[in-house]
Amino acid sequence: MSEQQRHRVGTVKSIEELPKKEQIKALYEQKEITQTKALIDLAYATTEEFFKCDLGMAATINIHGIQKNILLEDLMFSRWLVNQYYSLFQDSPKSSAVKDTINTILSIEEFENHNYREVFIRIAYHEDKVYIDLTNEASEVVEISKEHSR
């Protein structure tokens, strides 16, 4: 093969060189991982963090550019997970795979994650400031301090 022919053919990337989501897609399409494993890997690739709180195990996820803390057992987390899967595969995962994924992540995080965070609902007090969640679509929060409010 001439140098010119090699240049036209291009180079083949190994799976490890692909972005994480594309790695998951390739492995699943090559039947090297199950749908549940693809969902687990996708959850870990797209979640900001997992943490424990008074209410249970939670995840910080990004929804429309806004970070939200969602309990793993909350319906919104499973819907978000289905959306992540659909965005990658243009298909819906089996409901049993979604349930297995959430149970597996709960188990992993319960026994391996030592990250504990206090979670507030609607009103929080932190470093001499009070925060009030307005619970609107823009996810606005009012900050009140001795100096001023924003």
DSSP file (Angstrom, degrees, kcal/mol; ACC not computed):
  #  RESIDUE AA STRUCTURE BP1 BP2  ACC     N-H-->O    O-->H-N    N-H-->O    O-->H-N    TCO  KAPPA ALPHA  PHI   PSI    X-CA   Y-CA   Z-CA
    1    1 A M              0   0    0      0, 0.0     2,-0.0     0, 0.0     0, 0.0   0.000 360.0 360.0 360.0 130.5    0.0    0.0    0.0
    2    2 A S     >  -     0   0    0      1,-0.1     4,-2.3     4,-0.0     5,-0.2  -0.255 360.0-109.3 -74.9 165.7    1.4    3.4   -1.0
    3    3 A E  H  > S+     0   0    0      1,-0.2     4,-2.0     2,-0.2     5,-0.1   0.881 120.6  53.4 -61.0 -39.0    1.8    6.3    1.4
    4    4 A Q  H  > S+     0   0    0      2,-0.2     4,-1.6     1,-0.2    -1,-0.2   0.893 108.8  48.5 -65.8 -40.0   -1.0    8.1   -0.5
    5    5 A Q  H  > S+     0   0    0      1,-0.2     4,-1.9     2,-0.2    -2,-0.2   0.903 110.2  51.6 -66.7 -41.6   -3.4    5.1   -0.1
    6    6 A R  H  X S+     0   0    0     -4,-2.3     4,-1.9     1,-0.2    -1,-0.2   0.891 107.3  53.6 -61.5 -39.3   -2.6    4.8    3.6
    7    7 A H  H  < S+     0   0    0     -4,-2.0    -1,-0.2     1,-0.2    -2,-0.2   0.888 109.0  48.3 -64.3 -39.3   -3.4    8.5    4.1
    8    8 A R  H  < S+     0   0    0     -4,-1.6    -1,-0.2     1,-0.2    -2,-0.2   0.865 109.1  53.0 -69.8 -35.4   -6.8    8.1    2.5
    9    9 A V  H  < S-     0   0    0     -4,-1.9    -2,-0.2     1,-0.1    -1,-0.2   0.889  97.1-161.0 -67.8 -39.7   -7.7    5.1    4.6
   10   10 A G     <  -     0   0    0     -4,-1.9     2,-0.3    -5,-0.2    -1,-0.1  -0.292  23.2 -60.2  86.9-174.9   -6.9    6.9    7.8
   11   11 A T        -     0   0    0     -4,-0.1     2,-0.5    -2,-0.1    -4,-0.0  -0.804  40.0-129.2-110.4 151.8   -6.1    5.5   11.2
   12   12 A V        -     0   0    0     -2,-0.3     2,-0.3     0, 0.0    -2,-0.0  -0.864  22.0-140.5-100.0 129.0   -8.3    3.3   13.4
   13   13 A K        -     0   0    0     -2,-0.5     2,-0.2     1,-0.0     5,-0.0  -0.637  14.4-124.2 -87.1 145.5   -8.8    4.4   17.0
   14   14 A S    >>  -     0   0    0     -2,-0.3     3,-1.5     1,-0.1     4,-0.5  -0.505  29.7-108.7 -79.0 160.0   -8.9    2.0   19.8
   15   15 A I  G >4 S+     0   0    0      1,-0.3     3,-1.4     2,-0.2    -1,-0.1   0.861 118.2  62.3 -58.1 -36.6  -11.9    2.0   22.0
   16   16 A E  G 34 S+     0   0    0      1,-0.3    -1,-0.3     7,-0.1     7,-0.1   0.732  97.9  57.5 -63.5 -21.9   -9.9    3.5   24.8
   17   17 A E  G <4 S+     0   0    0     -3,-1.5    -1,-0.3     2,-0.1    -2,-0.2   0.619  90.2  91.9 -83.7 -13.4   -9.2    6.6   22.7
   18   18 A L  S << S-     0   0    0     -3,-1.4     5,-0.1    -4,-0.5    -4,-0.0  -0.404  92.7 -90.6 -77.8 155.9  -12.9    7.4   22.2
   19   19 A P     >  -     0   0    0      0, 0.0     4,-2.1     0, 0.0     3,-0.4  -0.315  47.6-103.3 -58.8 154.4  -14.8    9.7   24.5
   20   20 A K  H  > S+     0   0    0      1,-0.3     4,-2.2     2,-0.2     5,-0.2   0.863 120.2  50.2 -54.0 -45.2  -16.4    7.8   27.4
   21   21 A K  H  > S+     0   0    0      1,-0.2     4,-2.3     2,-0.2    -1,-0.3   0.900 111.3  49.2 -62.2 -39.6  -19.9    7.8   26.0
   22   22 A E  H  > S+     0   0    0     -3,-0.4     4,-2.6     2,-0.2    -1,-0.2   0.845 107.9  54.9 -69.6 -32.6  -18.7    6.5   22.6
   23   23 A Q  H  X S+     0   0    0     -4,-2.1     4,-2.7     2,-0.2     5,-0.2   0.940 109.0  48.0 -61.0 -47.1  -16.7    3.8   24.4
   24   24 A I  H  X S+     0   0    0     -4,-2.2     4,-2.4     1,-0.2     5,-0.2   0.926 112.6  48.7 -59.8 -46.1  -19.9    2.7   26.1
   25   25 A K  H  X S+     0   0    0     -4,-2.3     4,-2.7     1,-0.2    -1,-0.2   0.922 112.7  47.4 -60.9 -45.9  -21.8    2.7   22.8
   26   26 A A  H  X S+     0   0    0     -4,-2.6     4,-1.9     1,-0.2    -2,-0.2   0.925 112.6  48.3 -63.9 -45.0  -19.1    0.7   21.0
   27   27 A L  H  <>S+     0   0    0     -4,-2.7     5,-3.0     2,-0.2     6,-0.9   0.897 114.3  46.4 -63.4 -40.1  -18.8   -1.9   23.7
   28   28 A Y  H ><5S+     0   0    0     -4,-2.4     3,-1.7    -5,-0.2    -2,-0.2   0.931 112.3  49.3 -68.4 -44.5  -22.6   -2.4   23.9
   29   29 A E  H 3<5S+     0   0    0     -4,-2.7    -1,-0.2     1,-0.3    -2,-0.2   0.802 110.1  51.6 -66.1 -27.8  -23.0   -2.6   20.1
   30   30 A Q  T 3<5S-     0   0    0     -4,-1.9    -1,-0.3    -5,-0.2    -2,-0.2   0.374 115.4-120.8 -86.4   4.9  -20.2   -5.1   20.0
   31   31 A K  T < 5S+     0   0    0     -3,-1.7    -3,-0.2     2,-0.1    -2,-0.1   0.788  77.7 126.4  60.2  31.5  -22.0   -7.1   22.7
   32   32 A E  S   <S+     0   0    0     -5,-3.0     2,-0.3    -6,-0.2    -4,-0.2   0.651  73.6  31.7 -89.4 -17.8  -19.1   -6.9   25.1
   33   33 A I  S    S-     0   0    0     -6,-0.9    -2,-0.1    -9,-0.1    -1,-0.1  -0.958  84.9-115.3-134.8 156.6  -21.3   -5.4   27.8
   34   34 A T     >  -     0   0    0     -2,-0.3     4,-2.3     1,-0.1     5,-0.1  -0.297  33.2-105.3 -81.3 170.8  -24.9   -5.8   28.8
   35   35 A Q  H  > S+     0   0    0      2,-0.2     4,-2.3     1,-0.2     5,-0.2   0.895 123.0  52.4 -63.1 -39.6  -27.6   -3.1   28.6
   36   36 A T  H  > S+     0   0    0      2,-0.2     4,-2.6     1,-0.2    -1,-0.2   0.932 109.7  48.0 -62.1 -45.4  -27.4   -2.8   32.4
   37   37 A K  H  > S+     0   0    0      1,-0.2     4,-2.7     2,-0.2     5,-0.2   0.884 110.4  52.6 -62.9 -38.6  -23.6   -2.4   32.4
   38   38 A A  H  X S+     0   0    0     -4,-2.3     4,-2.3     2,-0.2    -1,-0.2   0.910 110.9  47.5 -62.5 -41.7  -24.0    0.2   29.6
   39   39 A L  H  X S+     0   0    0     -4,-2.3     4,-2.6     2,-0.2    -2,-0.2   0.909 112.0  49.4 -65.7 -42.8  -26.5    2.1   31.8
   40   40 A I  H  X S+     0   0    0     -4,-2.6     4,-2.3     2,-0.2     5,-0.2   0.952 113.7  45.4 -60.8 -49.7  -24.3    1.9   34.9
   41   41 A D  H  X S+     0   0    0     -4,-2.7     4,-2.0     1,-0.2    -1,-0.2   0.886 113.0  51.2 -62.1 -38.8  -21.2    3.1   32.9
   42   42 A L  H  X S+     0   0    0     -4,-2.3     4,-1.6    -5,-0.2    -1,-0.2   0.898 108.7  51.4 -65.0 -41.4  -23.4    5.9   31.4
   43   43 A A  H  X S+     0   0    0     -4,-2.6     4,-1.3     1,-0.2     3,-0.2   0.932 113.0  44.7 -61.1 -45.9  -24.6    7.0   34.8
   44   44 A Y  H  < S+     0   0    0     -4,-2.3    -1,-0.2     1,-0.2    -2,-0.2   0.831 113.2  51.9 -68.7 -30.8  -21.1    7.2   36.2
   45   45 A A  H  < S+     0   0    0     -4,-2.0    -1,-0.2    -5,-0.2    -2,-0.2   0.777 119.3  33.7 -75.3 -25.6  -19.9    9.0   33.0
   46   46 A T  H  < S+     0   0    0     -4,-1.6    16,-0.4    -3,-0.2     2,-0.4   0.460  95.3  94.6-113.7  -1.8  -22.6   11.7   33.2
   47   47 A T     <  -     0   0    0     -4,-1.3    14,-0.2     1,-0.2     3,-0.1  -0.764  62.7-147.4 -92.3 134.7  -23.1   12.2   36.9
   48   48 A E  S    S-     0   0    0     12,-2.5     2,-0.3    -2,-0.4    13,-0.2   0.945  74.3 -32.8 -63.4 -48.2  -21.3   15.0   38.6
   49   49 A E  E     -A   60   0A   0     11,-0.9    11,-2.9    -3,-0.1     2,-0.4  -0.976  49.1-131.7-165.7 158.7  -21.1   13.0   41.9
   50   50 A F  E     +A   59   0A   0     -2,-0.3     2,-0.3     9,-0.2     9,-0.2  -0.920  35.1 165.3-111.6 145.1  -22.8   10.5   44.1
   51   51 A F  E     -A   58   0A   0      7,-2.5     7,-3.3    -2,-0.4     2,-0.3  -0.992  33.9-114.6-156.3 159.9  -23.2   11.2   47.8
   52   52 A K  E     +Ab  57 116A   0     63,-2.9    65,-2.9    -2,-0.3     2,-0.3  -0.713  36.2 166.9 -94.0 148.2  -25.0   10.2   50.9
   53   53 A C  E >   -A   56   0A   0      3,-2.2     3,-1.3    -2,-0.3    65,-0.1  -0.900  53.8 -85.8-147.4 177.7  -27.4   12.5   52.7
   54   54 A D  T 3  S+     0   0    0     63,-0.3     3,-0.1    -2,-0.3    64,-0.1   0.797 126.8  51.1 -57.5 -28.5  -30.1   12.2   55.4
   55   55 A L  T 3  S-     0   0    0      1,-0.3     2,-0.3    64,-0.0    -1,-0.3   0.583 121.6 -93.3 -88.8 -11.0  -32.6   11.3   52.8
   56   56 A G  E <  S-A   53   0A   0     -3,-1.3    -3,-2.2    16,-0.0     2,-0.4  -0.960  71.1 -15.9 135.9-154.6  -30.6    8.5   51.2
   57   57 A M  E     -A   52   0A   0     -2,-0.3    15,-2.6    -5,-0.2    16,-0.4  -0.750  66.9-179.4 -91.1 134.3  -28.2    8.1   48.3
   58   58 A A  E     -AC  51  71A   0     -7,-3.3    -7,-2.5    -2,-0.4     2,-0.4  -0.844  18.5-148.0-132.3 165.7  -28.2   11.0   45.8
   59   59 A A  E     -AC  50  70A   0     11,-2.7    11,-3.0    -2,-0.3     2,-0.7  -0.981  15.1-134.7-132.6 145.6  -26.6   12.2   42.6
   60   60 A T  E     +AC  49  69A   0    -11,-2.9   -12,-2.5    -2,-0.4   -11,-0.9  -0.912  37.7 173.1 -98.5 117.8  -25.7   15.6   41.3
   61   61 A I  E     - C   0  68A   0      7,-2.9     7,-3.2    -2,-0.7     2,-0.6  -0.827  32.3-118.3-124.0 161.9  -26.8   15.7   37.7
   62   62 A N  E     + C   0  67A   0    -16,-0.4     2,-0.5    -2,-0.3     5,-0.2  -0.892  28.6 178.0-104.8 120.9  -26.9   18.4   35.1
   63   63 A I  E >  S- C   0  66A   0      3,-2.8     3,-1.5    -2,-0.6    -2,-0.0  -0.965  75.5 -22.9-124.1 113.9  -30.4   19.2   33.7
   64   64 A H  T 3  S-     0   0    0     -2,-0.5    -1,-0.1     1,-0.3     3,-0.1   0.867 127.5 -50.5  54.0  40.8  -30.5   22.1   31.1
   65   65 A G  T 3  S+     0   0    0      1,-0.2     2,-0.5     0, 0.0    -1,-0.3   0.524 117.5 111.3  80.3   5.6  -27.2   23.5   32.4
   66   66 A I  E <   -C   63   0A   0     -3,-1.5    -3,-2.8     2,-0.0     2,-0.4  -0.954  66.3-130.2-116.6 128.4  -28.4   23.5   36.0
   67   67 A Q  E     -C   62   0A   0     -2,-0.5     2,-0.4    -5,-0.2    -5,-0.2  -0.615  30.7-176.2 -77.2 129.7  -26.9   21.2   38.6
   68   68 A K  E     -C   61   0A   0     -7,-3.2    -7,-2.9    -2,-0.4     2,-0.6  -0.972  24.2-136.7-128.2 142.4  -29.6   19.3   40.6
   69   69 A N  E     +C   60   0A   0     -2,-0.4     2,-0.4    -9,-0.2    -9,-0.2  -0.883  31.1 179.7 -96.8 121.2  -29.3   16.9   43.5
   70   70 A I  E     -C   59   0A   0    -11,-3.0   -11,-2.7    -2,-0.6     2,-0.2  -0.974  29.8-120.7-126.8 133.7  -31.6   14.0   42.9
   71   71 A L  E >   -C   58   0A   0     -2,-0.4     3,-1.6   -13,-0.3     6,-0.4  -0.509  23.7-130.0 -67.2 139.5  -32.2   10.9   45.1
   72   72 A L  T 3  S+     0   0    0    -15,-2.6    -1,-0.1     1,-0.3   -14,-0.1   0.812 108.6  53.1 -62.9 -29.4  -31.4    7.7   43.2
   73   73 A E  T 3  S+     0   0    0    -16,-0.4    -1,-0.3     4,-0.1     2,-0.2   0.480  87.4 106.8 -85.2  -1.3  -34.7    6.2   44.2
   74   74 A D  S X> S-     0   0    0     -3,-1.6     4,-1.3     1,-0.1     3,-0.9  -0.524  78.3-126.0 -76.8 143.7  -36.6    9.3   42.9
   75   75 A L  H 3> S+     0   0    0      1,-0.2     4,-2.3     2,-0.2     5,-0.2   0.824 108.4  64.0 -58.4 -32.6  -38.5    8.8   39.6
   76   76 A M  H 3> S+     0   0    0      1,-0.2     4,-2.5     2,-0.2    -1,-0.2   0.866  98.7  53.7 -62.5 -35.3  -36.7   11.8   38.2
   77   77 A F  H <> S+     0   0    0     -3,-0.9     4,-2.5    -6,-0.4    -1,-0.2   0.933 109.6  46.5 -66.0 -44.1  -33.4   10.0   38.4
   78   78 A S  H  X S+     0   0    0     -4,-1.3     4,-2.4     1,-0.2    -2,-0.2   0.899 113.6  49.2 -65.6 -38.1  -34.7    7.0   36.5
   79   79 A R  H  X S+     0   0    0     -4,-2.3     4,-2.3     2,-0.2    -1,-0.2   0.903 111.0  49.9 -65.5 -40.0  -36.2    9.3   33.8
   80   80 A W  H  X S+     0   0    0     -4,-2.5     4,-2.4     2,-0.2    -2,-0.2   0.913 110.5  50.5 -62.7 -41.8  -32.9   11.2   33.6
   81   81 A L  H  X S+     0   0    0     -4,-2.5     4,-2.2     2,-0.2    -2,-0.2   0.914 109.8  49.3 -63.3 -43.4  -31.1    7.9   33.1
   82   82 A V  H  X S+     0   0    0     -4,-2.4     4,-2.9     1,-0.2    -1,-0.2   0.902 110.5  51.9 -61.3 -40.7  -33.5    6.7   30.4
   83   83 A N  H  X S+     0   0    0     -4,-2.3     4,-2.6     2,-0.2    -2,-0.2   0.899 108.1  50.6 -63.3 -41.2  -33.0   10.1   28.7
   84   84 A Q  H  X S+     0   0    0     -4,-2.4     4,-1.3     2,-0.2    -1,-0.2   0.917 113.0  46.6 -61.1 -43.3  -29.2    9.7   28.8
   85   85 A Y  H  X S+     0   0    0     -4,-2.2     4,-3.0     1,-0.2     5,-0.4   0.929 112.7  48.9 -64.6 -46.3  -29.5    6.2   27.3
   86   86 A Y  H  X S+     0   0    0     -4,-2.9     4,-2.7     1,-0.2    -2,-0.2   0.897 107.2  55.9 -62.8 -40.0  -31.9    7.5   24.6
   87   87 A S  H  < S+     0   0    0     -4,-2.6    -1,-0.2     1,-0.2    -2,-0.2   0.842 116.5  37.0 -60.0 -33.1  -29.6   10.4   23.7
   88   88 A L  H  < S+     0   0    0     -4,-1.3    -2,-0.2    -3,-0.3    -1,-0.2   0.885 132.7  22.5 -86.1 -42.1  -26.8    7.9   23.1
   89   89 A F  H  < S-     0   0    0     -4,-3.0    -3,-0.2     2,-0.3    -2,-0.2   0.535  87.8-131.0-106.9  -9.0  -28.6    5.0   21.5
   90   90 A Q  S  < S+     0   0    0     -4,-2.7     2,-0.3    -5,-0.4    -4,-0.2   0.889  80.4  89.6  54.6  40.3  -31.8    6.5   20.1
   91   91 A D  S    S-     0   0    0     -6,-0.3    -2,-0.3    -5,-0.1    -1,-0.2  -0.966  80.6-106.3-156.3 160.7  -33.7    3.7   21.8
   92   92 A S        -     0   0    0     -2,-0.3     2,-0.1    -3,-0.1     3,-0.1  -0.761  30.8-127.7 -95.3 140.3  -35.3    3.0   25.2
   93   93 A P        -     0   0    0      0, 0.0     2,-0.1     0, 0.0    -7,-0.0  -0.452  36.2 -91.5 -78.4 159.9  -33.7    0.7   27.7
   94   94 A K     >  -     0   0    0      1,-0.1     4,-1.8    -2,-0.1     3,-0.4  -0.462  30.8-126.7 -66.9 142.7  -35.6   -2.2   29.2
   95   95 A S  H  > S+     0   0    0      1,-0.2     4,-2.3     2,-0.2     5,-0.2   0.846 111.0  56.8 -62.2 -32.5  -37.3   -1.1   32.4
   96   96 A S  H  > S+     0   0    0      1,-0.2     4,-2.5     2,-0.2    -1,-0.2   0.863 105.0  51.6 -66.6 -34.2  -35.7   -4.1   34.2
   97   97 A A  H  > S+     0   0    0     -3,-0.4     4,-2.3     2,-0.2    -2,-0.2   0.880 109.2  50.2 -68.7 -37.2  -32.3   -2.9   33.1
   98   98 A V  H  X S+     0   0    0     -4,-1.8     4,-2.4     2,-0.2    -2,-0.2   0.935 112.7  46.2 -65.3 -45.8  -33.1    0.6   34.6
   99   99 A K  H  X S+     0   0    0     -4,-2.3     4,-2.5     1,-0.2    -2,-0.2   0.922 113.4  48.8 -62.4 -44.6  -34.2   -0.9   37.9
  100  100 A D  H  X S+     0   0    0     -4,-2.5     4,-2.4     1,-0.2    -1,-0.2   0.889 110.7  52.2 -62.1 -39.2  -31.1   -3.2   38.0
  101  101 A T  H  X S+     0   0    0     -4,-2.3     4,-2.7     2,-0.2     5,-0.2   0.941 110.8  45.7 -62.2 -48.9  -28.9   -0.2   37.2
  102  102 A I  H  X S+     0   0    0     -4,-2.4     4,-2.7     1,-0.2    -2,-0.2   0.917 113.9  49.1 -63.6 -43.1  -30.3    1.9   40.0
  103  103 A N  H  X S+     0   0    0     -4,-2.5     4,-2.1     2,-0.2    -1,-0.2   0.895 112.4  48.7 -62.6 -39.7  -30.1   -1.0   42.5
  104  104 A T  H  X S+     0   0    0     -4,-2.4     4,-2.9     2,-0.2    -2,-0.2   0.929 112.5  46.7 -66.6 -45.5  -26.5   -1.7   41.5
  105  105 A I  H  X S+     0   0    0     -4,-2.7     4,-3.0     2,-0.2     5,-0.3   0.915 111.3  52.6 -63.8 -41.9  -25.5    1.9   41.9
  106  106 A L  H  X S+     0   0    0     -4,-2.7     4,-2.3    -5,-0.2    -1,-0.2   0.922 112.4  45.8 -56.7 -44.1  -27.3    2.2   45.2
  107  107 A S  H  X S+     0   0    0     -4,-2.1     4,-1.7     2,-0.2     5,-0.2   0.937 114.3  46.6 -66.2 -48.0  -25.4   -0.9   46.4
  108  108 A I  H  X S+     0   0    0     -4,-2.9     4,-2.2     1,-0.2     5,-0.4   0.949 117.6  42.6 -58.8 -50.4  -22.0    0.3   45.1
  109  109 A E  H  X S+     0   0    0     -4,-3.0     4,-1.7     1,-0.2    -1,-0.2   0.853 109.3  57.7 -70.0 -35.0  -22.4    3.8   46.6
  110  110 A E  H  < S+     0   0    0     -4,-2.3    -1,-0.2    -5,-0.3    -2,-0.2   0.901 120.3  28.0 -60.6 -40.9  -23.8    2.6   49.9
  111  111 A F  H  < S+     0   0    0     -4,-1.7    -2,-0.2    -5,-0.2    -1,-0.2   0.671 131.8  32.5 -98.7 -17.8  -20.8    0.5   50.6
  112  112 A E  H  < S+     0   0    0     -4,-2.2     2,-0.6    -5,-0.2    -3,-0.2   0.639  98.0  81.7-113.5 -18.5  -18.0    2.3   48.8
  113  113 A N     <  +     0   0    0     -4,-1.7    -1,-0.1    -5,-0.4   -62,-0.0  -0.805  40.4 173.5 -97.7 122.8  -18.9    6.0   48.9
  114  114 A H        +     0   0    0     -2,-0.6     2,-0.8     2,-0.0    -1,-0.1   0.173  41.5 121.0-108.8  15.3  -18.0    7.8   52.1
  115  115 A N        -     0   0    0    -65,-0.1   -63,-2.9     2,-0.0     2,-0.5  -0.721  40.7-176.7 -84.9 109.2  -18.9   11.2   50.7
  116  116 A Y  B     +b   52   0A   0     -2,-0.8     2,-0.4   -65,-0.2   -63,-0.2  -0.911   3.5 178.2-110.4 133.9  -21.7   12.7   52.9
  117  117 A R        -     0   0    0    -65,-2.9     2,-0.5    -2,-0.5   -63,-0.3  -0.986  29.9-122.4-132.6 144.4  -23.3   16.0   52.2
  118  118 A E        -     0   0    0     -2,-0.4     2,-0.5   -65,-0.1   -65,-0.1  -0.727  29.5-157.8 -82.4 132.0  -26.1   17.8   54.0
  119  119 A V        -     0   0    0     -2,-0.5     2,-0.4     2,-0.0   -65,-0.1  -0.936   2.9-158.1-115.5 133.7  -29.0   18.5   51.6
  120  120 A F        -     0   0    0     -2,-0.5     2,-0.6     2,-0.0     4,-0.1  -0.839   7.5-146.5-110.9 147.4  -31.5   21.2   52.2
  121  121 A I  S    S-     0   0    0      2,-0.4     2,-1.7    -2,-0.4    -2,-0.0  -0.956  75.6 -32.3-116.7 114.4  -35.0   21.4   50.8
  122  122 A R  S    S+     0   0    0     -2,-0.6    11,-3.4    10,-0.0     2,-0.4  -0.263 131.2  47.9  75.7 -47.5  -36.2   25.0   50.1
  123  123 A I  E     +D  132   0B   0     -2,-1.7    -2,-0.4     9,-0.2     2,-0.3  -0.984  62.3 174.8-131.3 134.4  -34.2   26.7   52.9
  124  124 A A  E     -D  131   0B   0      7,-2.5     7,-3.1    -2,-0.4     2,-0.5  -0.975  18.5-152.9-136.4 150.8  -30.6   26.4   53.9
  125  125 A Y  E     +D  130   0B   0     -2,-0.3     2,-0.3     5,-0.2     5,-0.2  -0.992  27.4 157.8-122.7 124.0  -28.3   28.1   56.3
  126  126 A H  E >   -D  129   0B   0      3,-2.6     3,-1.0    -2,-0.5    -2,-0.1  -0.955  63.0 -13.8-152.1 127.2  -24.5   28.2   55.5
  127  127 A E  T 3  S-     0   0    0     -2,-0.3     3,-0.1     1,-0.3    -1,-0.1   0.905 127.2 -48.1  48.8  55.4  -21.7   30.4   56.6
  128  128 A D  T 3  S+     0   0    0      1,-0.2    18,-0.5    17,-0.1     2,-0.4   0.713 119.0 107.2  61.3  24.3  -23.9   33.1   58.2
  129  129 A K  E <   -D  126   0B   0     -3,-1.0    -3,-2.6    16,-0.1     2,-0.4  -0.962  58.8-144.6-129.4 149.7  -26.1   33.2   55.1
  130  130 A V  E     -DE 125 144B   0     14,-2.8    14,-3.2    -2,-0.4     2,-0.4  -0.944  13.2-161.2-113.0 135.6  -29.7   32.0   54.4
  131  131 A Y  E     -DE 124 143B   0     -7,-3.1    -7,-2.5    -2,-0.4     2,-0.5  -0.958   2.7-166.3-118.3 134.0  -30.6   30.6   51.1
  132  132 A I  E     -DE 123 142B   0     10,-2.4    10,-2.8    -2,-0.4     2,-0.5  -0.979  15.0-141.9-123.0 120.8  -34.2   30.2   49.9
  133  133 A D  E     - E   0 141B   0    -11,-3.4     8,-0.2    -2,-0.5     7,-0.1  -0.699   4.5-159.2 -79.9 121.1  -35.0   28.1   46.8
  134  134 A L        -     0   0    0      6,-2.4    -1,-0.1    -2,-0.5     7,-0.1   0.544  23.8-140.6 -79.3  -5.8  -37.7   29.9   44.8
  135  135 A T        +     0   0    0      5,-0.4     2,-0.2     1,-0.2     6,-0.1   0.839  51.8 139.5  47.3  42.7  -38.6   26.5   43.1
  136  136 A N  S >  S-     0   0    0      4,-0.3     3,-1.9     1,-0.0    -1,-0.2  -0.579  71.1 -96.6-105.2 175.4  -39.2   28.1   39.8
  137  137 A E  T 3  S+     0   0    0      1,-0.3    -2,-0.1    -2,-0.2    -1,-0.0   0.777 123.7  56.1 -63.7 -27.1  -38.1   26.9   36.3
  138  138 A A  T 3  S-     0   0    0     -4,-0.0    -1,-0.3     2,-0.0    -3,-0.0   0.467 106.7-128.1 -83.2  -1.0  -35.0   29.0   36.4
  139  139 A S    <   -     0   0    0     -3,-1.9     2,-0.1     1,-0.2    -2,-0.1   0.877  42.6-179.1  54.8  42.0  -33.9   27.4   39.6
  140  140 A E        -     0   0    0     -7,-0.1    -6,-2.4    -6,-0.0    -5,-0.4  -0.447  12.4-164.3 -75.8 145.9  -33.4   30.8   41.2
  141  141 A V  E     -E  133   0B   0     -8,-0.2     2,-0.5    -2,-0.1    -8,-0.2  -0.992  12.6-139.9-130.7 136.6  -32.2   31.0   44.8
  142  142 A V  E     -E  132   0B   0    -10,-2.8   -10,-2.4    -2,-0.4     2,-0.5  -0.843  14.5-156.1 -96.1 131.1  -32.3   34.1   47.1
  143  143 A E  E     -E  131   0B   0     -2,-0.5     7,-2.2   -12,-0.2     2,-0.5  -0.934   8.7-169.5-108.1 126.5  -29.2   34.6   49.2
  144  144 A I  E     +EF 130 149B   0    -14,-3.2   -14,-2.8    -2,-0.5     2,-0.3  -0.967  14.9 158.3-119.2 127.4  -29.7   36.6   52.4
  145  145 A S        -     0   0    0      3,-2.0   -16,-0.1    -2,-0.5   -17,-0.1  -0.828  55.7 -98.2-135.4 175.1  -26.8   37.9   54.5
  146  146 A K  S    S+     0   0    0    -18,-0.5     3,-0.1    -2,-0.3   -17,-0.1   0.855 122.8  45.9 -62.6 -34.2  -26.1   40.6   57.0
  147  147 A E  S    S-     0   0    0      1,-0.2     2,-0.3    -3,-0.0    -1,-0.2   0.922 126.2 -40.3 -77.7 -45.9  -24.7   42.8   54.3
  148  148 A H        -     0   0    0      0, 0.0    -3,-2.0     0, 0.0     2,-0.4  -0.967  49.2-111.6-167.2 175.0  -27.2   42.3   51.5
  149  149 A S  B      F  144   0B   0     -2,-0.3    -5,-0.2    -5,-0.2    -7,-0.0  -0.966 360.0 360.0-125.0 148.3  -29.6   40.0   49.7
  150  150 A R              0   0    0     -7,-2.2    -6,-0.1    -2,-0.4    -9,-0.1   0.311 360.0 360.0-125.4 360.0  -29.2   38.8   46.1
